Amino acid sequence: MATSTSRNQITVISATVLVAVELLVAGVAAGWALAGMLGLGEVGAWIFEGIGALIALYLIVMFHRTAVRNSTPRAR
């Protein structure tokens, strides 16, 4: 039977995966859209998509750290 701690870990990992996928897709899509609006071409789109992905990765790490910190059981 799963303990409370392992359930918390599974929940944190599941939430992180969900948020990570959403953030990465949004970051790359935003880079693609900005490059298209500014008419930067294919190389410009790659650069903006990379910047969007890096920002998304930073936000994913921050989300995971916060989720782990707040999901640990506390003594009452």
Biopython code that builds the backbone (N, CA, C, O; Angstrom):
import numpy as np
from Bio.PDB.StructureBuilder import StructureBuilder

atoms = [
    (1, "MET", "N", (0.846, -1.178, 0.000)),
    (1, "MET", "CA", (0.000, 0.000, 0.000)),
    (1, "MET", "C", (0.891, 1.241, 0.000)),
    (1, "MET", "O", (1.920, 1.280, 0.675)),
    (2, "ALA", "N", (0.489, 2.237, -0.754)),
    (2, "ALA", "CA", (1.277, 3.459, -0.863)),
    (2, "ALA", "C", (1.122, 4.298, 0.401)),
    (2, "ALA", "O", (0.035, 4.420, 0.965)),
    (3, "THR", "N", (2.229, 4.863, 0.818)),
    (3, "THR", "CA", (2.199, 5.729, 1.986)),
    (3, "THR", "C", (1.838, 7.149, 1.558)),
    (3, "THR", "O", (1.791, 7.463, 0.368)),
    (4, "SER", "N", (1.589, 7.982, 2.534)),
    (4, "SER", "CA", (1.235, 9.367, 2.253)),
    (4, "SER", "C", (2.371, 10.092, 1.536)),
    (4, "SER", "O", (2.130, 10.908, 0.646)),
    (5, "THR", "N", (3.612, 9.790, 1.928)),
    (5, "THR", "CA", (4.762, 10.450, 1.308)),
    (5, "THR", "C", (4.899, 10.057, -0.154)),
    (5, "THR", "O", (5.159, 10.913, -0.999)),
    (6, "SER", "N", (4.729, 8.777, -0.467)),
    (6, "SER", "CA", (4.861, 8.360, -1.858)),
    (6, "SER", "C", (3.713, 8.913, -2.707)),
    (6, "SER", "O", (3.907, 9.226, -3.882)),
    (7, "ARG", "N", (2.532, 9.033, -2.126)),
    (7, "ARG", "CA", (1.422, 9.652, -2.859)),
    (7, "ARG", "C", (1.715, 11.118, -3.139)),
    (7, "ARG", "O", (1.423, 11.618, -4.226)),
    (8, "ASN", "N", (2.291, 11.806, -2.160)),
    (8, "ASN", "CA", (2.668, 13.208, -2.377)),
    (8, "ASN", "C", (3.699, 13.326, -3.489)),
    (8, "ASN", "O", (3.609, 14.223, -4.327)),
    (9, "GLN", "N", (4.675, 12.428, -3.501)),
    (9, "GLN", "CA", (5.707, 12.473, -4.537)),
    (9, "GLN", "C", (5.119, 12.210, -5.919)),
    (9, "GLN", "O", (5.485, 12.876, -6.888)),
    (10, "ILE", "N", (4.218, 11.250, -6.011)),
    (10, "ILE", "CA", (3.582, 10.955, -7.294)),
    (10, "ILE", "C", (2.752, 12.148, -7.760)),
    (10, "ILE", "O", (2.750, 12.479, -8.945)),
    (11, "THR", "N", (2.059, 12.783, -6.845)),
    (11, "THR", "CA", (1.258, 13.958, -7.188)),
    (11, "THR", "C", (2.139, 15.097, -7.674)),
    (11, "THR", "O", (1.815, 15.753, -8.663)),
    (12, "VAL", "N", (3.249, 15.337, -6.988)),
    (12, "VAL", "CA", (4.163, 16.413, -7.388)),
    (12, "VAL", "C", (4.753, 16.125, -8.762)),
    (12, "VAL", "O", (4.833, 17.022, -9.601)),
    (13, "ILE", "N", (5.162, 14.898, -8.997)),
    (13, "ILE", "CA", (5.742, 14.548, -10.297)),
    (13, "ILE", "C", (4.695, 14.686, -11.400)),
    (13, "ILE", "O", (4.990, 15.214, -12.472)),
    (14, "SER", "N", (3.493, 14.223, -11.147)),
    (14, "SER", "CA", (2.423, 14.324, -12.146)),
    (14, "SER", "C", (2.094, 15.779, -12.462)),
    (14, "SER", "O", (1.943, 16.147, -13.627)),
    (15, "ALA", "N", (1.987, 16.589, -11.439)),
    (15, "ALA", "CA", (1.694, 18.011, -11.659)),
    (15, "ALA", "C", (2.835, 18.693, -12.407)),
    (15, "ALA", "O", (2.596, 19.540, -13.268)),
    (16, "THR", "N", (4.072, 18.327, -12.082)),
    (16, "THR", "CA", (5.220, 18.924, -12.762)),
    (16, "THR", "C", (5.238, 18.550, -14.238)),
    (16, "THR", "O", (5.529, 19.394, -15.086)),
    (17, "VAL", "N", (4.934, 17.303, -14.553)),
    (17, "VAL", "CA", (4.898, 16.881, -15.955)),
    (17, "VAL", "C", (3.815, 17.652, -16.706)),
    (17, "VAL", "O", (4.053, 18.133, -17.814)),
    (18, "LEU", "N", (2.638, 17.772, -16.117)),
    (18, "LEU", "CA", (1.544, 18.496, -16.755)),
    (18, "LEU", "C", (1.917, 19.954, -17.009)),
    (18, "LEU", "O", (1.739, 20.462, -18.116)),
    (19, "VAL", "N", (2.428, 20.613, -15.994)),
    (19, "VAL", "CA", (2.800, 22.025, -16.127)),
    (19, "VAL", "C", (3.962, 22.180, -17.100)),
    (19, "VAL", "O", (3.999, 23.141, -17.869)),
    (20, "ALA", "N", (4.915, 21.242, -17.077)),
    (20, "ALA", "CA", (6.078, 21.323, -17.961)),
    (20, "ALA", "C", (5.659, 21.270, -19.428)),
    (20, "ALA", "O", (6.142, 22.054, -20.245)),
    (21, "VAL", "N", (4.777, 20.360, -19.754)),
    (21, "VAL", "CA", (4.329, 20.246, -21.149)),
    (21, "VAL", "C", (3.613, 21.523, -21.577)),
    (21, "VAL", "O", (3.852, 22.042, -22.667)),
    (22, "GLU", "N", (2.748, 22.018, -20.724)),
    (22, "GLU", "CA", (2.007, 23.235, -21.070)),
    (22, "GLU", "C", (2.947, 24.429, -21.244)),
    (22, "GLU", "O", (2.802, 25.201, -22.192)),
    (23, "LEU", "N", (3.896, 24.578, -20.344)),
    (23, "LEU", "CA", (4.819, 25.713, -20.430)),
    (23, "LEU", "C", (5.730, 25.620, -21.648)),
    (23, "LEU", "O", (5.965, 26.625, -22.319)),
    (24, "LEU", "N", (6.246, 24.432, -21.943)),
    (24, "LEU", "CA", (7.126, 24.287, -23.103)),
    (24, "LEU", "C", (6.383, 24.583, -24.403)),
    (24, "LEU", "O", (6.900, 25.279, -25.277)),
    (25, "VAL", "N", (5.180, 24.055, -24.522)),
    (25, "VAL", "CA", (4.405, 24.313, -25.734)),
    (25, "VAL", "C", (4.086, 25.806, -25.849)),
    (25, "VAL", "O", (4.204, 26.390, -26.925)),
    (26, "ALA", "N", (3.686, 26.409, -24.746)),
    (26, "ALA", "CA", (3.364, 27.842, -24.775)),
    (26, "ALA", "C", (4.594, 28.683, -25.095)),
    (26, "ALA", "O", (4.501, 29.657, -25.842)),
    (27, "GLY", "N", (5.744, 28.316, -24.538)),
    (27, "GLY", "CA", (6.969, 29.073, -24.796)),
    (27, "GLY", "C", (7.407, 28.995, -26.246)),
    (27, "GLY", "O", (7.776, 30.005, -26.844)),
    (28, "VAL", "N", (7.367, 27.805, -26.807)),
    (28, "VAL", "CA", (7.757, 27.640, -28.210)),
    (28, "VAL", "C", (6.739, 28.308, -29.129)),
    (28, "VAL", "O", (7.117, 28.951, -30.108)),
    (29, "ALA", "N", (5.456, 28.160, -28.823)),
    (29, "ALA", "CA", (4.417, 28.783, -29.644)),
    (29, "ALA", "C", (4.521, 30.310, -29.599)),
    (29, "ALA", "O", (4.331, 30.979, -30.615)),
    (30, "ALA", "N", (4.819, 30.848, -28.436)),
    (30, "ALA", "CA", (4.970, 32.306, -28.315)),
    (30, "ALA", "C", (6.165, 32.783, -29.133)),
    (30, "ALA", "O", (6.086, 33.814, -29.800)),
    (31, "GLY", "N", (7.260, 32.052, -29.088)),
    (31, "GLY", "CA", (8.426, 32.411, -29.894)),
    (31, "GLY", "C", (8.126, 32.363, -31.377)),
    (31, "GLY", "O", (8.528, 33.252, -32.127)),
    (32, "TRP", "N", (7.418, 31.322, -31.803)),
    (32, "TRP", "CA", (7.045, 31.189, -33.209)),
    (32, "TRP", "C", (6.134, 32.345, -33.633)),
    (32, "TRP", "O", (6.310, 32.923, -34.705)),
    (33, "ALA", "N", (5.161, 32.675, -32.780)),
    (33, "ALA", "CA", (4.212, 33.742, -33.112)),
    (33, "ALA", "C", (4.909, 35.102, -33.172)),
    (33, "ALA", "O", (4.657, 35.887, -34.086)),
    (34, "LEU", "N", (5.770, 35.379, -32.217)),
    (34, "LEU", "CA", (6.477, 36.669, -32.225)),
    (34, "LEU", "C", (7.374, 36.799, -33.446)),
    (34, "LEU", "O", (7.422, 37.853, -34.080)),
    (35, "ALA", "N", (8.080, 35.733, -33.772)),
    (35, "ALA", "CA", (8.958, 35.784, -34.948)),
    (35, "ALA", "C", (8.137, 35.968, -36.216)),
    (35, "ALA", "O", (8.553, 36.684, -37.128)),
    (36, "GLY", "N", (6.978, 35.330, -36.280)),
    (36, "GLY", "CA", (6.122, 35.500, -37.443)),
    (36, "GLY", "C", (5.566, 36.906, -37.550)),
    (36, "GLY", "O", (5.505, 37.467, -38.644)),
    (37, "MET", "N", (5.161, 37.482, -36.428)),
    (37, "MET", "CA", (4.624, 38.847, -36.440)),
    (37, "MET", "C", (5.686, 39.864, -36.835)),
    (37, "MET", "O", (5.400, 40.851, -37.513)),
    (38, "LEU", "N", (6.924, 39.604, -36.398)),
    (38, "LEU", "CA", (8.002, 40.540, -36.703)),
    (38, "LEU", "C", (8.677, 40.249, -38.034)),
    (38, "LEU", "O", (9.561, 40.995, -38.455)),
    (39, "GLY", "N", (8.270, 39.168, -38.703)),
    (39, "GLY", "CA", (8.837, 38.824, -40.004)),
    (39, "GLY", "C", (10.308, 38.468, -39.951)),
    (39, "GLY", "O", (11.076, 38.885, -40.819)),
    (40, "LEU", "N", (10.714, 37.706, -38.951)),
    (40, "LEU", "CA", (12.134, 37.405, -38.766)),
    (40, "LEU", "C", (12.625, 36.183, -39.539)),
    (40, "LEU", "O", (13.827, 35.921, -39.568)),
    (41, "GLY", "N", (11.743, 35.451, -40.149)),
    (41, "GLY", "CA", (12.159, 34.291, -40.933)),
    (41, "GLY", "C", (12.386, 33.069, -40.063)),
    (41, "GLY", "O", (12.082, 33.061, -38.870)),
    (42, "GLU", "N", (12.930, 32.032, -40.696)),
    (42, "GLU", "CA", (13.090, 30.748, -40.020)),
    (42, "GLU", "C", (14.129, 30.798, -38.897)),
    (42, "GLU", "O", (13.893, 30.259, -37.816)),
    (43, "VAL", "N", (15.255, 31.428, -39.137)),
    (43, "VAL", "CA", (16.305, 31.502, -38.114)),
    (43, "VAL", "C", (15.839, 32.343, -36.931)),
    (43, "VAL", "O", (16.098, 31.995, -35.779)),
    (44, "GLY", "N", (15.163, 33.430, -37.211)),
    (44, "GLY", "CA", (14.609, 34.254, -36.135)),
    (44, "GLY", "C", (13.588, 33.494, -35.314)),
    (44, "GLY", "O", (13.514, 33.651, -34.096)),
    (45, "ALA", "N", (12.796, 32.665, -35.988)),
    (45, "ALA", "CA", (11.812, 31.850, -35.272)),
    (45, "ALA", "C", (12.515, 30.858, -34.361)),
    (45, "ALA", "O", (12.099, 30.662, -33.220)),
    (46, "TRP", "N", (13.579, 30.230, -34.854)),
    (46, "TRP", "CA", (14.327, 29.282, -34.008)),
    (46, "TRP", "C", (14.890, 29.974, -32.771)),
    (46, "TRP", "O", (14.849, 29.426, -31.670)),
    (47, "ILE", "N", (15.411, 31.169, -32.959)),
    (47, "ILE", "CA", (15.995, 31.911, -31.834)),
    (47, "ILE", "C", (14.907, 32.252, -30.812)),
    (47, "ILE", "O", (15.083, 32.035, -29.613)),
    (48, "PHE", "N", (13.789, 32.784, -31.294)),
    (48, "PHE", "CA", (12.704, 33.141, -30.375)),
    (48, "PHE", "C", (12.107, 31.910, -29.708)),
    (48, "PHE", "O", (11.755, 31.962, -28.530)),
    (49, "GLU", "N", (11.987, 30.802, -30.438)),
    (49, "GLU", "CA", (11.486, 29.560, -29.850)),
    (49, "GLU", "C", (12.446, 29.050, -28.778)),
    (49, "GLU", "O", (12.012, 28.559, -27.735)),
    (50, "GLY", "N", (13.740, 29.164, -29.032)),
    (50, "GLY", "CA", (14.731, 28.754, -28.032)),
    (50, "GLY", "C", (14.659, 29.605, -26.780)),
    (50, "GLY", "O", (14.759, 29.089, -25.667)),
    (51, "ILE", "N", (14.486, 30.903, -26.957)),
    (51, "ILE", "CA", (14.348, 31.795, -25.806)),
    (51, "ILE", "C", (13.090, 31.447, -25.019)),
    (51, "ILE", "O", (13.110, 31.412, -23.789)),
    (52, "GLY", "N", (11.996, 31.190, -25.733)),
    (52, "GLY", "CA", (10.758, 30.801, -25.071)),
    (52, "GLY", "C", (10.909, 29.490, -24.315)),
    (52, "GLY", "O", (10.382, 29.338, -23.212)),
    (53, "ALA", "N", (11.633, 28.539, -24.910)),
    (53, "ALA", "CA", (11.855, 27.252, -24.247)),
    (53, "ALA", "C", (12.723, 27.415, -23.002)),
    (53, "ALA", "O", (12.471, 26.765, -21.988)),
    (54, "LEU", "N", (13.734, 28.267, -23.063)),
    (54, "LEU", "CA", (14.587, 28.500, -21.891)),
    (54, "LEU", "C", (13.800, 29.149, -20.749)),
    (54, "LEU", "O", (13.962, 28.782, -19.585)),
    (55, "ILE", "N", (12.957, 30.107, -21.092)),
    (55, "ILE", "CA", (12.119, 30.725, -20.066)),
    (55, "ILE", "C", (11.183, 29.683, -19.462)),
    (55, "ILE", "O", (10.982, 29.652, -18.248)),
    (56, "ALA", "N", (10.611, 28.830, -20.311)),
    (56, "ALA", "CA", (9.723, 27.771, -19.828)),
    (56, "ALA", "C", (10.478, 26.806, -18.914)),
    (56, "ALA", "O", (9.947, 26.400, -17.881)),
    (57, "LEU", "N", (11.691, 26.438, -19.273)),
    (57, "LEU", "CA", (12.472, 25.528, -18.428)),
    (57, "LEU", "C", (12.754, 26.136, -17.060)),
    (57, "LEU", "O", (12.699, 25.447, -16.042)),
    (58, "TYR", "N", (13.055, 27.420, -17.043)),
    (58, "TYR", "CA", (13.270, 28.106, -15.771)),
    (58, "TYR", "C", (11.997, 28.062, -14.915)),
    (58, "TYR", "O", (12.056, 27.786, -13.716)),
    (59, "LEU", "N", (10.857, 28.335, -15.538)),
    (59, "LEU", "CA", (9.594, 28.317, -14.801)),
    (59, "LEU", "C", (9.243, 26.911, -14.323)),
    (59, "LEU", "O", (8.656, 26.750, -13.253)),
    (60, "ILE", "N", (9.593, 25.899, -15.102)),
    (60, "ILE", "CA", (9.342, 24.515, -14.697)),
    (60, "ILE", "C", (10.148, 24.178, -13.450)),
    (60, "ILE", "O", (9.621, 23.588, -12.507)),
    (61, "VAL", "N", (11.419, 24.549, -13.444)),
    (61, "VAL", "CA", (12.265, 24.284, -12.273)),
    (61, "VAL", "C", (11.722, 25.008, -11.050)),
    (61, "VAL", "O", (11.674, 24.437, -9.961)),
    (62, "MET", "N", (11.315, 26.252, -11.220)),
    (62, "MET", "CA", (10.770, 27.003, -10.092)),
    (62, "MET", "C", (9.460, 26.378, -9.599)),
    (62, "MET", "O", (9.231, 26.305, -8.392)),
    (63, "PHE", "N", (8.608, 25.933, -10.509)),
    (63, "PHE", "CA", (7.363, 25.282, -10.110)),
    (63, "PHE", "C", (7.654, 24.007, -9.325)),
    (63, "PHE", "O", (7.053, 23.765, -8.279)),
    (64, "HIS", "N", (8.575, 23.199, -9.833)),
    (64, "HIS", "CA", (8.887, 21.932, -9.165)),
    (64, "HIS", "C", (9.457, 22.166, -7.761)),
    (64, "HIS", "O", (9.071, 21.491, -6.807)),
    (65, "ARG", "N", (10.364, 23.114, -7.647)),
    (65, "ARG", "CA", (10.937, 23.422, -6.325)),
    (65, "ARG", "C", (9.853, 23.860, -5.345)),
    (65, "ARG", "O", (9.836, 23.419, -4.195)),
    (66, "THR", "N", (8.958, 24.718, -5.796)),
    (66, "THR", "CA", (7.881, 25.192, -4.926)),
    (66, "THR", "C", (6.928, 24.064, -4.562)),
    (66, "THR", "O", (6.483, 23.963, -3.419)),
    (67, "ALA", "N", (6.615, 23.216, -5.540)),
    (67, "ALA", "CA", (5.707, 22.102, -5.276)),
    (67, "ALA", "C", (6.308, 21.129, -4.276)),
    (67, "ALA", "O", (5.605, 20.659, -3.382)),
    (68, "VAL", "N", (7.587, 20.818, -4.403)),
    (68, "VAL", "CA", (8.250, 19.903, -3.472)),
    (68, "VAL", "C", (8.287, 20.513, -2.071)),
    (68, "VAL", "O", (8.024, 19.832, -1.080)),
    (69, "ARG", "N", (8.614, 21.793, -2.002)),
    (69, "ARG", "CA", (8.698, 22.469, -0.709)),
    (69, "ARG", "C", (7.347, 22.489, -0.003)),
    (69, "ARG", "O", (7.285, 22.326, 1.216)),
    (70, "ASN", "N", (6.275, 22.687, -0.749)),
    (70, "ASN", "CA", (4.946, 22.813, -0.134)),
    (70, "ASN", "C", (4.207, 21.496, 0.016)),
    (70, "ASN", "O", (3.157, 21.465, 0.659)),
    (71, "SER", "N", (4.709, 20.408, -0.548)),
    (71, "SER", "CA", (4.012, 19.134, -0.446)),
    (71, "SER", "C", (4.520, 18.244, 0.674)),
    (71, "SER", "O", (3.914, 17.212, 0.964)),
    (72, "THR", "N", (5.617, 18.621, 1.306)),
    (72, "THR", "CA", (6.137, 17.791, 2.389)),
    (72, "THR", "C", (5.225, 17.878, 3.601)),
    (72, "THR", "O", (4.804, 18.970, 3.980)),
    (73, "PRO", "N", (4.916, 16.749, 4.209)),
    (73, "PRO", "CA", (4.049, 16.774, 5.382)),
    (73, "PRO", "C", (4.704, 17.540, 6.537)),
    (73, "PRO", "O", (5.909, 17.433, 6.766)),
    (74, "ARG", "N", (3.910, 18.290, 7.235)),
    (74, "ARG", "CA", (4.408, 19.074, 8.358)),
    (74, "ARG", "C", (3.844, 18.518, 9.657)),
    (74, "ARG", "O", (2.697, 18.075, 9.716)),
    (75, "ALA", "N", (4.656, 18.548, 10.677)),
    (75, "ALA", "CA", (4.185, 18.112, 11.999)),
    (75, "ALA", "C", (3.261, 19.191, 12.562)),
    (75, "ALA", "O", (3.516, 20.385, 12.403)),
    (76, "ARG", "N", (2.204, 18.765, 13.212)),
    (76, "ARG", "CA", (1.269, 19.740, 13.780)),
    (76, "ARG", "C", (1.472, 19.897, 15.250)),
    (76, "ARG", "O", (0.770, 20.680, 15.891)),
]
sb = StructureBuilder()
sb.init_structure("model")
sb.init_model(0)
sb.init_chain("A")
sb.init_seg("    ")
for serial, (resi, resn, name, xyz) in enumerate(atoms, 1):
    if name == "N":
        sb.init_residue(resn, " ", resi, " ")
    sb.init_atom(name, np.array(xyz, "f"), 0.0, 1.0, " ", f" {name:<3s}", serial, name[0])
structure = sb.get_structure()
